[in-house]
Amino acid sequence: MDKLLTRKEFLSNLGSMFAVGSAISLFPWLTSCTEKGQKEIEGQAAKLGIIGTGSRGQFHIANLLVDKSARIVALCDDYEPHLQAAAAMCPDAKLYSDYHKLLDDKDVDGVIICTPLNLHAPMTIDSFRAGKHVFCEKSMAYSIQDCKDVIAEWQRSGKVFVVGQQRLFDPKYIKAMELIHSGAIGEVVGIRNYWYRNNDWRREVPSPELERRINWRLYNESSRGLMTELACHQLQNGSWAMDQYPECVTGMGSIRFWKDGREVFDNVAVTYEYPNGVHMTFESIISNKHFGMGEFILGSEGTIDLVKGIMFSEQPAYRSGIEQFLMQIKQGILSNNAFAGSSWSQEDASTDPGIRFTDKIITTDGSSSTGATNDGSVELAHAFCHAVITGQQPDKIVKEAYYATALALLGDQASHEKSTLYLEESDRIL
Amino acid sequence: MKDLVISGKRVKTELLIALCCFVCAVLINIVCIIVYHSQWHEIFSQIGFTVLVAVILYVLLLPIRLLVLLCKKIFAKRNK
């Protein structure tokens, strides 16, 4: 039987949540994190090239430098300051300004692509054609057709493909999904996601001609805005919880506040409908951060707050006032605005503090544009290294990533057209 | 080993502070009953939690009291 490793907090958390064997049978993509998986790659390291050494690229580099199963042998960026910053982190790596040259490098087994969205598909396809394993940051590609092309090339190549959907490796999400699938909150009746920030989403630009390269997230030619940068993560929750994919989406968006020449929306509201009638919402505004980031799975018997790792019952056991107060202090959620204050109205939100279902839970407010710590990113990168060394494709990741991207892209299109769009049968390729 | 002598005044002071903490805890319990719409008999039935809150308050007061004591000593030294 596989035994979960204890060397990381992730694994100790996970180990305390599940019977060891069941974790792997329910979540087979976690194999790389088991003792057996670790033994398979003992003493070996995946030789990696990083394409795109901006903030996210450097985030991965910092994580991989402390992972014994990774060796960064090459770096590539056509923006010199980013390349030099990454080179300072790994001085032994070869430097390239053209990714084709990095792909010609025989020392490179696999590549991690952290470039603007419009470059994901061409770079991923070229990497497979060059015989490299690929870890591409989310979203998978700029269009659904691009995604299909990437998938087709991946299937032809026989190489390993991983996409940056790190929630698949986050212990609180894993535990939440296990609870949902075991029926702990009854039937899933709704999914609510939101991501609020209050910043212009801009990076500092040293000279005006670099504006579109540095602030690529703000322009239609290189980005699909909030849907591909934020929603892509949260939409995956619905599919994971429901074990199915939505049929259609309707949405709206606009540039309401940040009228600074950007082309992508600064606020969106989209709703997806599943075949069984369940609706999943995603709302994002980047000129108000009051509600922060939230992801809730609503069931007929309870609700799961994925971000905080708390389960609320529809009929909570009676707790005295002082007990509720002490529990709220213990859980540190006195400032949680998801629940209204006291009211005599029967329609008032629940004041039940809920039950935290994982120990040592680490939450994030979603404000970082680079990446939060302990959100599964480290384990995802490690899984990629394991896959590169063993040649074993981690289960589920590509499928989840494909549908998360496809739904995000469809939502973006719907909010531009202010229409209802359907996920066509021809788009259900996995 | 030297015997520790706790004066009657000290015992009195500590008991008074503990009593104040308990009264505060009872008040907190009452506020909780109002805020969470729970039942009034919890004033008595939740005495265990009330005592727990009183102990927490007493412990939380200790560093503050030590700080005040330290400041007093420093000022007393300066005034000498």
Interface residues (C-beta under 8 A of the other chain):
Chain A: R319 S320 G321 I322 E323 Q324 F325 L326 G341 S342 T351
Chain B: I28 N29 C32 I33 I34 V35 Y36 H37 S38 Q39 E42 S45 Q46 F49 T50 L52 V53
